[in-house]
Amino acid sequence: MSKEFERVRRSSPDVQIGKNGLTDGIVSHMEELLKDKYTIKIKVLKSIAQHVSMKEVLEEVLKKLSVHVMDVRGHTAILSIWKNTEGVNYPKKYRKMRQRIDQELAKAKPQGEDFIDYDNEELVEEIDARAEDFYNMGSNENEKEQ
């Protein structure tokens, strides 16, 4: 097994999800932890686990964060930004859940005239160049007036 996975598995939870559920504050905290640690351990407290299943909580986490579920034991899960980790078999049902959510998000991505695909580097460079030309043109007119 991966040393990183073992370290996280043996450690105490980085995040505890309580009676308020998966709030924006918890999501942003998880994002920061994932930037620093890449792999985190979360625990769903009994107060919420009585009302919501672990699968439902993890589905909500996967919708809000681009993470992969490495392991689930009871009300505790290990999440990682890595899609694969040597020596760790990710649970099949959560891999399928991640794929389904990614497909849903791709379908929901707007594709209209006003939509700008910021993942398209060429398009972003063209927009930046046009914006620079526009602002330079305005500053040249101001200089002529003076």
Backbone as JSON Lines, residues from 0, in Angstrom:
{"i":0,"aa":"M","n":[0.83,-1.2,0.0],"ca":[0.0,0.0,0.0],"c":[0.87,1.25,0.0]}
{"i":1,"aa":"S","n":[0.29,2.31,-0.44],"ca":[0.97,3.6,-0.5],"c":[1.28,4.1,0.92]}
{"i":2,"aa":"K","n":[2.46,4.66,1.08],"ca":[2.83,5.22,2.39],"c":[1.91,6.36,2.78]}
{"i":3,"aa":"E","n":[1.55,7.18,1.78],"ca":[0.65,8.31,2.03],"c":[-0.71,7.82,2.5]}
{"i":4,"aa":"F","n":[-1.24,6.8,1.84],"ca":[-2.53,6.23,2.22],"c":[-2.46,5.67,3.64]}
{"i":5,"aa":"E","n":[-1.42,4.93,3.94],"ca":[-1.27,4.36,5.29],"c":[-1.17,5.45,6.35]}
{"i":6,"aa":"R","n":[-0.43,6.52,6.04],"ca":[-0.28,7.62,6.99],"c":[-1.64,8.24,7.3]}
{"i":7,"aa":"V","n":[-2.41,8.49,6.25],"ca":[-3.72,9.11,6.43],"c":[-4.68,8.15,7.13]}
{"i":8,"aa":"R","n":[-4.62,6.87,6.76],"ca":[-5.52,5.88,7.34],"c":[-5.32,5.76,8.86]}
{"i":9,"aa":"R","n":[-4.08,5.88,9.3],"ca":[-3.78,5.74,10.72],"c":[-3.97,7.04,11.51]}
{"i":10,"aa":"S","n":[-4.08,8.15,10.82],"ca":[-4.2,9.45,11.5],"c":[-5.65,9.72,11.91]}
{"i":11,"aa":"S","n":[-5.82,10.76,12.71],"ca":[-7.18,11.17,13.09],"c":[-7.8,11.94,11.91]}
{"i":12,"aa":"P","n":[-9.13,12.05,11.87],"ca":[-9.77,12.73,10.75],"c":[-9.34,14.2,10.62]}
{"i":13,"aa":"D","n":[-9.17,14.65,9.39],"ca":[-8.84,16.04,9.11],"c":[-10.09,16.91,9.18]}
{"i":14,"aa":"V","n":[-11.24,16.33,8.81],"ca":[-12.51,17.05,8.77],"c":[-13.59,16.18,9.39]}
{"i":15,"aa":"Q","n":[-14.42,16.81,10.21],"ca":[-15.58,16.12,10.77],"c":[-16.84,16.83,10.29]}
{"i":16,"aa":"I","n":[-17.73,16.06,9.7],"ca":[-18.98,16.62,9.21],"c":[-20.04,16.35,10.25]}
{"i":17,"aa":"G","n":[-20.6,17.42,10.81],"ca":[-21.54,17.3,11.91],"c":[-22.97,17.55,11.51]}
{"i":18,"aa":"K","n":[-23.77,17.99,12.49],"ca":[-25.22,18.12,12.3],"c":[-25.6,19.14,11.23]}
{"i":19,"aa":"N","n":[-24.73,20.08,10.92],"ca":[-25.04,21.07,9.88],"c":[-24.76,20.54,8.48]}
{"i":20,"aa":"G","n":[-24.19,19.36,8.39],"ca":[-23.93,18.75,7.1],"c":[-22.73,19.35,6.4]}
{"i":21,"aa":"L","n":[-22.73,19.25,5.1],"ca":[-21.61,19.71,4.28],"c":[-21.81,21.18,3.92]}
{"i":22,"aa":"T","n":[-21.38,22.06,4.8],"ca":[-21.56,23.5,4.59],"c":[-20.48,24.04,3.65]}
{"i":23,"aa":"D","n":[-20.68,25.26,3.18],"ca":[-19.69,25.91,2.31],"c":[-18.35,26.06,3.03]}
{"i":24,"aa":"G","n":[-18.41,26.32,4.33],"ca":[-17.19,26.46,5.13],"c":[-16.39,25.17,5.17]}
{"i":25,"aa":"I","n":[-17.08,24.05,5.34],"ca":[-16.41,22.76,5.37],"c":[-15.82,22.45,3.99]}
{"i":26,"aa":"V","n":[-16.57,22.75,2.94],"ca":[-16.08,22.49,1.58],"c":[-14.82,23.3,1.31]}
{"i":27,"aa":"S","n":[-14.82,24.58,1.66],"ca":[-13.63,25.41,1.42],"c":[-12.45,24.94,2.28]}
{"i":28,"aa":"H","n":[-12.74,24.5,3.51],"ca":[-11.68,23.96,4.37],"c":[-11.08,22.69,3.75]}
{"i":29,"aa":"M","n":[-11.94,21.83,3.21],"ca":[-11.47,20.61,2.56],"c":[-10.62,20.94,1.33]}
{"i":30,"aa":"E","n":[-11.02,21.96,0.56],"ca":[-10.23,22.38,-0.6],"c":[-8.83,22.8,-0.19]}
{"i":31,"aa":"E","n":[-8.74,23.59,0.88],"ca":[-7.43,24.06,1.36],"c":[-6.58,22.88,1.83]}
{"i":32,"aa":"L","n":[-7.19,21.96,2.57],"ca":[-6.44,20.79,3.04],"c":[-5.94,19.95,1.87]}
{"i":33,"aa":"L","n":[-6.77,19.77,0.86],"ca":[-6.38,18.98,-0.3],"c":[-5.24,19.64,-1.08]}
{"i":34,"aa":"K","n":[-5.21,20.97,-1.11],"ca":[-4.1,21.67,-1.77],"c":[-2.79,21.39,-1.05]}
{"i":35,"aa":"D","n":[-2.84,21.32,0.28],"ca":[-1.63,21.1,1.08],"c":[-1.25,19.63,1.2]}
{"i":36,"aa":"K","n":[-2.25,18.78,1.48],"ca":[-1.96,17.38,1.8],"c":[-2.22,16.39,0.67]}
{"i":37,"aa":"Y","n":[-3.04,16.75,-0.3],"ca":[-3.43,15.91,-1.43],"c":[-4.35,14.76,-1.05]}
{"i":38,"aa":"T","n":[-4.25,14.26,0.18],"ca":[-5.08,13.16,0.66],"c":[-5.55,13.51,2.06]}
{"i":39,"aa":"I","n":[-6.88,13.42,2.29],"ca":[-7.41,13.75,3.61],"c":[-8.38,12.67,4.08]}
{"i":40,"aa":"K","n":[-8.63,12.73,5.38],"ca":[-9.55,11.78,5.99],"c":[-10.72,12.57,6.56]}
{"i":41,"aa":"I","n":[-11.94,12.14,6.22],"ca":[-13.12,12.81,6.75],"c":[-13.94,11.81,7.55]}
{"i":42,"aa":"K","n":[-14.67,12.36,8.51],"ca":[-15.53,11.52,9.34],"c":[-16.9,12.18,9.43]}
{"i":43,"aa":"V","n":[-17.94,11.37,9.25],"ca":[-19.31,11.86,9.4],"c":[-19.74,11.47,10.81]}
{"i":44,"aa":"L","n":[-20.07,12.48,11.61],"ca":[-20.46,12.22,12.99],"c":[-21.81,11.52,13.06]}
{"i":45,"aa":"K","n":[-22.04,10.81,14.16],"ca":[-23.27,10.03,14.32],"c":[-24.52,10.89,14.24]}
{"i":46,"aa":"S","n":[-24.41,12.15,14.65],"ca":[-25.57,13.04,14.62],"c":[-26.15,13.2,13.22]}
{"i":47,"aa":"I","n":[-25.32,13.2,12.21],"ca":[-25.81,13.29,10.83],"c":[-25.93,11.91,10.19]}
{"i":48,"aa":"A","n":[-25.1,10.97,10.62],"ca":[-25.1,9.63,10.03],"c":[-26.42,8.9,10.27]}
{"i":49,"aa":"Q","n":[-27.17,9.32,11.28],"ca":[-28.47,8.7,11.56],"c":[-29.51,9.11,10.51]}
{"i":50,"aa":"H","n":[-29.29,10.26,9.87],"ca":[-30.26,10.8,8.91],"c":[-29.85,10.64,7.45]}
{"i":51,"aa":"V","n":[-28.54,10.58,7.21],"ca":[-28.02,10.53,5.85],"c":[-26.99,9.42,5.76]}
{"i":52,"aa":"S","n":[-27.03,8.66,4.68],"ca":[-26.06,7.58,4.5],"c":[-24.69,8.14,4.09]}
{"i":53,"aa":"M","n":[-23.67,7.36,4.33],"ca":[-22.32,7.75,3.94],"c":[-22.23,7.92,2.43]}
{"i":54,"aa":"K","n":[-22.94,7.08,1.69],"ca":[-22.94,7.18,0.23],"c":[-23.49,8.53,-0.22]}
{"i":55,"aa":"E","n":[-24.57,9.0,0.42],"ca":[-25.16,10.3,0.07],"c":[-24.21,11.44,0.4]}
{"i":56,"aa":"V","n":[-23.54,11.36,1.54],"ca":[-22.57,12.4,1.92],"c":[-21.43,12.44,0.91]}
{"i":57,"aa":"L","n":[-20.9,11.27,0.56],"ca":[-19.79,11.24,-0.39],"c":[-20.2,11.69,-1.78]}
{"i":58,"aa":"E","n":[-21.43,11.4,-2.17],"ca":[-21.91,11.88,-3.47],"c":[-21.93,13.4,-3.5]}
{"i":59,"aa":"E","n":[-22.37,14.01,-2.4],"ca":[-22.39,15.47,-2.32],"c":[-20.97,16.03,-2.33]}
{"i":60,"aa":"V","n":[-20.05,15.36,-1.63],"ca":[-18.64,15.78,-1.63],"c":[-18.08,15.71,-3.05]}
{"i":61,"aa":"L","n":[-18.35,14.62,-3.75],"ca":[-17.83,14.45,-5.12],"c":[-18.4,15.49,-6.07]}
{"i":62,"aa":"K","n":[-19.62,15.94,-5.82],"ca":[-20.22,16.97,-6.68],"c":[-19.57,18.33,-6.44]}
{"i":63,"aa":"K","n":[-19.12,18.57,-5.22],"ca":[-18.58,19.88,-4.89],"c":[-17.06,19.97,-5.04]}
{"i":64,"aa":"L","n":[-16.39,18.83,-4.96],"ca":[-14.93,18.81,-5.05],"c":[-14.49,17.81,-6.1]}
{"i":65,"aa":"S","n":[-13.4,18.09,-6.74],"ca":[-12.85,17.15,-7.72],"c":[-11.9,16.2,-7.0]}
{"i":66,"aa":"V","n":[-12.47,15.24,-6.28],"ca":[-11.69,14.28,-5.5],"c":[-12.11,12.86,-5.85]}
{"i":67,"aa":"H","n":[-11.32,11.91,-5.37],"ca":[-11.59,10.5,-5.56],"c":[-11.64,9.83,-4.2]}
{"i":68,"aa":"V","n":[-12.54,8.9,-4.03],"ca":[-12.69,8.17,-2.77],"c":[-11.71,7.0,-2.79]}
{"i":69,"aa":"M","n":[-10.75,7.01,-1.86],"ca":[-9.76,5.95,-1.78],"c":[-10.24,4.79,-0.92]}
{"i":70,"aa":"D","n":[-10.96,5.12,0.16],"ca":[-11.37,4.08,1.1],"c":[-12.54,4.58,1.93]}
{"i":71,"aa":"V","n":[-13.44,3.67,2.29],"ca":[-14.55,3.98,3.16],"c":[-14.65,2.87,4.19]}
{"i":72,"aa":"R","n":[-14.67,3.27,5.46],"ca":[-14.84,2.3,6.55],"c":[-15.81,2.91,7.55]}
{"i":73,"aa":"G","n":[-17.01,2.37,7.58],"ca":[-18.02,2.9,8.47],"c":[-18.41,4.31,8.06]}
{"i":74,"aa":"H","n":[-18.21,5.25,8.99],"ca":[-18.55,6.66,8.74],"c":[-17.3,7.49,8.45]}
{"i":75,"aa":"T","n":[-16.22,6.83,8.05],"ca":[-14.96,7.5,7.76],"c":[-14.53,7.2,6.33]}
{"i":76,"aa":"A","n":[-14.03,8.23,5.64],"ca":[-13.58,8.06,4.26],"c":[-12.26,8.77,4.05]}
{"i":77,"aa":"I","n":[-11.47,8.24,3.14],"ca":[-10.21,8.86,2.74],"c":[-10.38,9.36,1.31]}
{"i":78,"aa":"L","n":[-10.12,10.65,1.11],"ca":[-10.3,11.29,-0.19],"c":[-8.95,11.75,-0.72]}
{"i":79,"aa":"S","n":[-8.8,11.72,-2.03],"ca":[-7.54,12.14,-2.64],"c":[-7.82,12.88,-3.94]}
{"i":80,"aa":"I","n":[-6.9,13.77,-4.28],"ca":[-7.0,14.45,-5.58],"c":[-6.46,13.56,-6.69]}
{"i":81,"aa":"W","n":[-5.74,12.49,-6.32],"ca":[-5.16,11.59,-7.3],"c":[-6.19,10.58,-7.75]}
{"i":82,"aa":"K","n":[-6.21,10.32,-9.05],"ca":[-7.15,9.36,-9.61],"c":[-6.72,7.93,-9.28]}
{"i":83,"aa":"N","n":[-5.43,7.67,-9.27],"ca":[-4.9,6.35,-8.95],"c":[-3.73,6.48,-8.0]}
{"i":84,"aa":"T","n":[-3.63,5.54,-7.09],"ca":[-2.5,5.49,-6.18],"c":[-1.98,4.07,-6.19]}
{"i":85,"aa":"E","n":[-0.69,3.91,-6.4],"ca":[-0.1,2.58,-6.49],"c":[-0.35,1.8,-5.2]}
{"i":86,"aa":"G","n":[-0.85,0.59,-5.35],"ca":[-1.06,-0.28,-4.21],"c":[-2.39,-0.1,-3.51]}
{"i":87,"aa":"V","n":[-3.23,0.83,-3.99],"ca":[-4.53,1.08,-3.37],"c":[-5.62,0.8,-4.4]}
{"i":88,"aa":"N","n":[-6.55,-0.06,-4.05],"ca":[-7.69,-0.34,-4.92],"c":[-8.85,0.53,-4.49]}
{"i":89,"aa":"Y","n":[-9.17,1.53,-5.28],"ca":[-10.28,2.43,-4.96],"c":[-11.59,1.65,-5.06]}
{"i":90,"aa":"P","n":[-12.54,1.9,-4.15],"ca":[-13.82,1.21,-4.21],"c":[-14.53,1.44,-5.54]}
{"i":91,"aa":"K","n":[-14.97,0.34,-6.17],"ca":[-15.56,0.4,-7.5],"c":[-16.79,1.28,-7.56]}
{"i":92,"aa":"K","n":[-17.68,1.19,-6.55],"ca":[-18.92,1.97,-6.61],"c":[-18.65,3.47,-6.56]}
{"i":93,"aa":"Y","n":[-17.57,3.88,-5.87],"ca":[-17.25,5.31,-5.8],"c":[-16.52,5.78,-7.05]}
{"i":94,"aa":"R","n":[-15.78,4.87,-7.7],"ca":[-15.17,5.22,-8.99],"c":[-16.27,5.47,-10.02]}
{"i":95,"aa":"K","n":[-17.28,4.59,-10.02],"ca":[-18.4,4.75,-10.94],"c":[-19.18,6.03,-10.62]}
{"i":96,"aa":"M","n":[-19.34,6.33,-9.32],"ca":[-20.05,7.54,-8.92],"c":[-19.29,8.78,-9.43]}
{"i":97,"aa":"R","n":[-17.96,8.77,-9.31],"ca":[-17.14,9.9,-9.77],"c":[-17.32,10.07,-11.29]}
{"i":98,"aa":"Q","n":[-17.3,8.96,-12.03],"ca":[-17.47,9.02,-13.48],"c":[-18.84,9.57,-13.85]}
{"i":99,"aa":"R","n":[-19.89,9.12,-13.15],"ca":[-21.24,9.59,-13.43],"c":[-21.37,11.09,-13.16]}
{"i":100,"aa":"I","n":[-20.82,11.53,-12.05],"ca":[-20.89,12.95,-11.69],"c":[-20.11,13.79,-12.71]}
{"i":101,"aa":"D","n":[-18.94,13.31,-13.13],"ca":[-18.16,14.03,-14.14],"c":[-18.94,14.16,-15.45]}
{"i":102,"aa":"Q","n":[-19.65,13.1,-15.84],"ca":[-20.46,13.14,-17.05],"c":[-21.62,14.13,-16.91]}
{"i":103,"aa":"E","n":[-22.26,14.13,-15.74],"ca":[-23.37,15.07,-15.5],"c":[-22.88,16.5,-15.56]}
{"i":104,"aa":"L","n":[-21.72,16.76,-14.96],"ca":[-21.16,18.12,-14.97],"c":[-20.79,18.55,-16.38]}
{"i":105,"aa":"A","n":[-20.27,17.63,-17.17],"ca":[-19.91,17.95,-18.56],"c":[-21.15,18.29,-19.38]}
{"i":106,"aa":"K","n":[-22.24,17.56,-19.15],"ca":[-23.48,17.84,-19.87],"c":[-24.09,19.17,-19.44]}
{"i":107,"aa":"A","n":[-23.93,19.51,-18.17],"ca":[-24.53,20.73,-17.64],"c":[-23.73,21.98,-17.99]}
{"i":108,"aa":"K","n":[-22.54,21.8,-18.54],"ca":[-21.69,22.93,-18.9],"c":[-22.37,23.74,-20.0]}
{"i":109,"aa":"P","n":[-22.6,25.04,-19.77],"ca":[-23.3,25.84,-20.77],"c":[-22.51,25.96,-22.07]}
{"i":110,"aa":"Q","n":[-23.23,25.95,-23.19],"ca":[-22.59,26.04,-24.49],"c":[-23.35,27.03,-25.38]}
{"i":111,"aa":"G","n":[-23.52,28.25,-24.95],"ca":[-24.21,29.25,-25.75],"c":[-23.23,30.26,-26.31]}
{"i":112,"aa":"E","n":[-23.78,31.31,-26.94],"ca":[-22.94,32.36,-27.51],"c":[-22.15,33.1,-26.44]}
{"i":113,"aa":"D","n":[-22.76,33.26,-25.27],"ca":[-22.12,34.02,-24.2],"c":[-21.16,33.16,-23.38]}
{"i":114,"aa":"F","n":[-21.09,31.88,-23.67],"ca":[-20.24,30.97,-22.9],"c":[-18.79,31.1,-23.35]}
{"i":115,"aa":"I","n":[-17.88,31.2,-22.4],"ca":[-16.44,31.24,-22.68],"c":[-15.82,30.02,-22.03]}
{"i":116,"aa":"D","n":[-15.2,29.18,-22.83],"ca":[-14.54,27.98,-22.33],"c":[-13.14,28.37,-21.86]}
{"i":117,"aa":"Y","n":[-12.97,28.59,-20.56],"ca":[-11.7,29.03,-20.02],"c":[-10.65,27.92,-20.03]}
{"i":118,"aa":"D","n":[-11.05,26.7,-20.34],"ca":[-10.09,25.61,-20.49],"c":[-9.4,25.66,-21.85]}
{"i":119,"aa":"N","n":[-9.97,26.43,-22.8],"ca":[-9.41,26.56,-24.14],"c":[-8.37,27.69,-24.1]}
{"i":120,"aa":"E","n":[-7.1,27.32,-24.03],"ca":[-6.02,28.31,-23.87],"c":[-5.93,29.27,-25.04]}
{"i":121,"aa":"E","n":[-6.14,28.78,-26.26],"ca":[-6.06,29.65,-27.44],"c":[-7.13,30.73,-27.38]}
{"i":122,"aa":"L","n":[-8.34,30.35,-26.97],"ca":[-9.44,31.31,-26.87],"c":[-9.14,32.35,-25.8]}
{"i":123,"aa":"V","n":[-8.63,31.92,-24.67],"ca":[-8.31,32.85,-23.59],"c":[-7.22,33.83,-24.02]}
{"i":124,"aa":"E","n":[-6.21,33.34,-24.75],"ca":[-5.14,34.22,-25.24],"c":[-5.7,35.25,-26.21]}
{"i":125,"aa":"E","n":[-6.63,34.82,-27.08],"ca":[-7.23,35.74,-28.03],"c":[-8.05,36.81,-27.31]}
{"i":126,"aa":"I","n":[-8.79,36.42,-26.3],"ca":[-9.59,37.38,-25.52],"c":[-8.67,38.37,-24.82]}
{"i":127,"aa":"D","n":[-7.59,37.87,-24.23],"ca":[-6.63,38.76,-23.57],"c":[-6.01,39.75,-24.54]}
{"i":128,"aa":"A","n":[-5.66,39.28,-25.74],"ca":[-5.06,40.16,-26.76],"c":[-6.05,41.24,-27.19]}
{"i":129,"aa":"R","n":[-7.29,40.86,-27.42],"ca":[-8.31,41.84,-27.81],"c":[-8.56,42.85,-26.7]}
{"i":130,"aa":"A","n":[-8.59,42.38,-25.45],"ca":[-8.8,43.29,-24.33],"c":[-7.64,44.27,-24.22]}
{"i":131,"aa":"E","n":[-6.42,43.79,-24.4],"ca":[-5.25,44.66,-24.35],"c":[-5.3,45.71,-25.46]}
{"i":132,"aa":"D","n":[-5.66,45.28,-26.68],"ca":[-5.8,46.22,-27.79],"c":[-6.86,47.28,-27.48]}
{"i":133,"aa":"F","n":[-7.96,46.85,-26.93],"ca":[-9.05,47.76,-26.61],"c":[-8.6,48.81,-25.6]}
{"i":134,"aa":"Y","n":[-7.93,48.37,-24.53],"ca":[-7.49,49.31,-23.5],"c":[-6.38,50.22,-24.01]}
{"i":135,"aa":"N","n":[-5.5,49.7,-24.86],"ca":[-4.45,50.54,-25.45],"c":[-5.05,51.58,-26.38]}
{"i":136,"aa":"M","n":[-6.1,51.23,-27.12],"ca":[-6.76,52.16,-28.03],"c":[-7.37,53.31,-27.22]}
{"i":137,"aa":"G","n":[-7.96,53.0,-26.09],"ca":[-8.56,54.04,-25.25],"c":[-7.53,54.97,-24.68]}
{"i":138,"aa":"S","n":[-6.36,54.46,-24.29],"ca":[-5.32,55.31,-23.73],"c":[-4.7,56.2,-24.81]}
{"i":139,"aa":"N","n":[-4.64,55.74,-26.05],"ca":[-4.12,56.55,-27.17],"c":[-5.05,57.73,-27.45]}
{"i":140,"aa":"E","n":[-6.37,57.53,-27.38],"ca":[-7.32,58.61,-27.61],"c":[-7.22,59.67,-26.51]}
{"i":141,"aa":"N","n":[-6.99,59.23,-25.27],"ca":[-6.82,60.16,-24.15],"c":[-5.58,61.02,-24.33]}
{"i":142,"aa":"E","n":[-4.51,60.44,-24.86],"ca":[-3.27,61.17,-25.07],"c":[-3.48,62.23,-26.16]}
{"i":143,"aa":"K","n":[-4.27,61.92,-27.21],"ca":[-4.52,62.86,-28.3],"c":[-5.31,64.07,-27.81]}
{"i":144,"aa":"E","n":[-6.24,63.82,-26.89],"ca":[-7.07,64.92,-26.37],"c":[-6.25,65.88,-25.54]}
{"i":145,"aa":"Q","n":[-5.21,65.42,-24.91],"ca":[-4.4,66.27,-24.03],"c":[-3.45,67.05,-24.87]}
